[in-house]
């Protein structure tokens, strides 16, 4: 089971949109996928117009089991767990828990019926984000087209390095740095892409085609649809499809590498 967290400490970079499209895109290709909203802003539920009596907050506190919080059949092959602003108090409520950074990993220990879990996270390196990072195996960092977003991406990567240092036994790979709202004719876009590609720490993980600026993404969100449902021939649909191709290929490469390692160990 792949576990992919979509993370950036800066807001407004298309994080929720990216998490939804990675999850929906993998599901559309025959995988069983769980979309997990670990952001108390609850944007996954707002975007897909989902409501549940029990939410991520109750799952984290142990007040509701997974079967009660999971919304089944959001799309074919896609389940979801939504969050609400009640989650803003989770940090305080979980402060006294033993190994509170690994609560999500422990809660999800027996939920193995998915090919992939995709996690939307808060735009902050808080307790919920640490829980997501310690559960995930792979990270996608969306980056908007301004130089402050590059700083946010680098700060986010530094947080990932800190997790690797503190918990060296846990795998946490940078899958992609994803440029969003790309406008090739715009100076800010060109400057930001150049800064990303020349960054020594994250440059080799930049998904260079990125997600081009596309008004249809806004309309799709307003219609509570994915871009493939709203405008399947749009450039955003083309770009997110290319991202899913890349993620699927990376999964095959990882699996082959693990098999080669097992054969030689």
N, C-alpha and C positions, 0 to 999 in steps of 0.2 A: 504494500500500500504506500503510495506516494503521499507526502504531507507537505503542502506548499503554502507558505505564509506570504501574504502581500503586505509589505512593510515600507513606510517612510515616515520619519519624524515630522516632516512638513505636510500640512494638509493641502487640499485643493490640487492634487496631482493626478487625480483619476484612479485612486486606490480602490475604492469600492467598485467602480465600473470595471476595472481590470480583474478584481477577484471574481465578480459575477461572470465575466466573459470567459475566464479560464475555466471555471467550474462548469458553466453551461456548454462551452466548446468541447471539453473532454466528454461530458455526458452525451452530447450529440453524436459522438463517435463510438458509442456503444459501451462506454465505461460507466460504472456505478460511482457516483460522486456525491460527497457531502460538502456543502457550503456552510461554513461556520462563521458567524458574525461575532467577533470578540471586541467590537467597538461599541461602547455604550450609546453612541449617537444613533445607532440602529438603522443605518442607511441601507443595509441589505433588505430589511423588511419594508422600508419605505419604497425603495426602487422596484421591488418585485411584488409589492402590495400583499405582503404576507403578515398574518397575525396568528399568534398562538397563545393559548392560556398559560403555557409554561415556556420559559425562555432561558437563554444562556446563563443569566444570573443565578437562577435556581439550580441549574445543572452544576455550576461551579461551587455553590454552597452545599450541594448534596441534598437539597430539598426536593428535587425532581430527578427521576432517572432519565437516561437517554431516550427511551421509547416515548416518554411524555413530552420531551422538548423537541424532538425531531419532527419536522413537517415533511411528510412523505409526498413524492410525486410532484414537486414544484414544477419540474419539467420531466420529460421522459429520462429516467436514469438519474435524476437529480433530487436529493433531499436537502433540507436546510434547517439550521438552528438560528433563530433570530435573537437580537439583543434589543434592550430598551434603555432609556436614560436611568432606570433603576441601577444599572451597572456602574454608574459613577460612584456609588457607595461601596462597591465590591472591595476596593483597595483597603478601606477601613475595616470592613467585615472579615476579610481574610487575613488581616495583619497578624493575628495570633496563631494562625495555622502552621503546623510543622511542614517544612519544605514547601512554603506557599508558592514558590516559582514553578513547581512541578504538579500543581493541582490538576491542570488540564490534561497532562500526560496520564495521570492516574485515573481520572474520570473516563478517559477515552481508551483505557487499556484493553477492554474487551470488545470494543467496536471495530471489528476487523472485516466487516462485510463490504467494504468499499475498495475500489481501485485507487481512489484519490480523495484526499481531504484538502480543501482550499480554505484558508483562513483570512478574513479581512480583519485588520488590526487598527488600533487607535493611532492617531498621529502624535504619539509621545512614547518615550521609552519608560512606560510605567509597568506595574505588576502584571496587568493583563497582556501586555506586549511581551514581557519576559516569559509568561506562560506559553504564548504562541510560539516564541522562538525555541523554547525548550521542548516543545512538542513536534515542531516541524523538522523536516530534513532538508528542505530547499527554500530559498528565499527569492522573491521577485521584488525589485525596488522600482516602482514607477517614478519618473522624474519629469515634472513640467518644464516648459522651455523658458526658464529664467535662471540666472546664475545663483540665486538664493536656493533654488531647488537642488542645484549641484551640491551646495554646502549641506543641505538636508540629507542628500543621498550619502555623502561621505560620513556625516554624523551617524546615520543609520548603520552604515557598514562598520564603523567603529564600535557600535553597540553589538553587532554580530561578532566582531573579534573578541569583545569582552566576554560574551557568552561562551565562545570557543575556549577562551583561557580558563574561565571558572569551571566549565564542565567539559573537559577535553575528551571525555568518553562519548560525547554526543556528536553525531554527524550534523553539520549545518553548512550546506553548500550554497553559494551565491549562484542561482540559476540564471538570472537575467537582470540587467539594469535596463528598464524599459522607458525610452523617451515617449512622452505623451504630449498631445496638442502640438504636434510638429507642423510647422509651416515652412517649407523649404525656401520660400522666397523672403522669409523674414530674418532680419539680422540677428535678433535675439535667439531664434531657433538655431541658426548656423553657429553662433558663438557658444551656445550651450552644448550642442552636439560635439563641437570641437573640444570643449573643456572636459566633457565626459570621456571622450575617446582617448585623450591624452592623460587622464588620471591614472597614475601608476597602480593604484590599488584596485580600481573597478573597471578600468578601460577595456580590458579583454573580455568583459562580460556584457558589454553594451549590445543590445539587440538593435542593430544600426537602422533598420527600416523604421522602427518605432511605430507609433499610432498617430497617423496624420490628423490634423484638425478637421473635424467633420461635424457640421450642425446636426446631422441625423442622429448622432449619439445623444444630443440633448433631447431631441424629439422622442427617441426610443425610451429614454429614462422617464420622460413625462407620460409616456404611454404604458409604462410598467412592462416594457419588453426588452429583449436583447436586441442588439443591432442586426442580427441575422433574421429575427422575426420582423423587425420594423422596416429595414432597408437592406436586404440581403446582397444587393449589388453596389452598395456604397463603398467608399474607400476605407472607412473604418471597419466594415465587415471583412474586407480583403485583408486588412492589416491584422485584425484579431485572429483571422484564420491562419495567417502566416505564423503568428505567435503560438497557436495551438500546434501547428506542424512542428515548430521548434521544440516545444515542450515534450511532445510525443517522441520525437527523435532522441532528445536528451534522455528520456526514460529508457529507451531501448539501449542506448550507449551505456547507461549506468548498469542495467541488468546484464549486459554482455561482459562488462568489466568485472562485476561481482562473480559471474560464472567463471571467468578466466582466473580470478583470484582463488576461488574455491577449488578449481581444478589443480592449481599449482601449490596450494597450501599443504 
